[in-house]
């Protein structure tokens, strides 16, 4: 499933259980940035813009070394363009 947002500041969140998570998203011309939060703390920012052809299903962020157990991930649209997320890989 592709989850999209055109509005900077939009937040998508989900709980997960594991020690790492990877964010899979398309990169394309005019796309914005996403901020990756784990348990309310920013862990990385990914720029989803690229020049040239659209690049589907790219690993745009990996957060590792989390304590084993339950966590909450938040993905924030930081603009300025639209953003999308294809999948999360939890380990």
C-alpha positions, 0 to 999 in steps of 0.5 A, a space after each residue: 500500500 502507498 500512503 501519501 501526504 501533500 500537507 507539510 506537518 501531517 503525521 502518520 504513526 504506528 506501533 511496532 515491536 522489534 529492534 530496528 525498522 527500515 522505511 521504504 519509499 519512492 523517490 521522485 522529482 518534486 517530492 518533499 522530505 520526511 522526518 522519522 521519529 521513534 518514541 517521540 524522538 527524531 532519528 533521521 530525515 529523508 529527502 525523497 526528491 530526485 532528478 530523473 526517473 521515479 525510483 520506486 521502493 527505495 530504502 530511505 531510512 534505517 533505524 537500528 539498535 533499538 531496545 527489544 520491545 514495543 515502540 511507536 514510529 512517527 513519519 512527519 511530512 516536512 515538505 515542501 513537496 508531496 511524500 509517500 511511504 511504501 512499506 516498513 520493514 521491522 526486525 
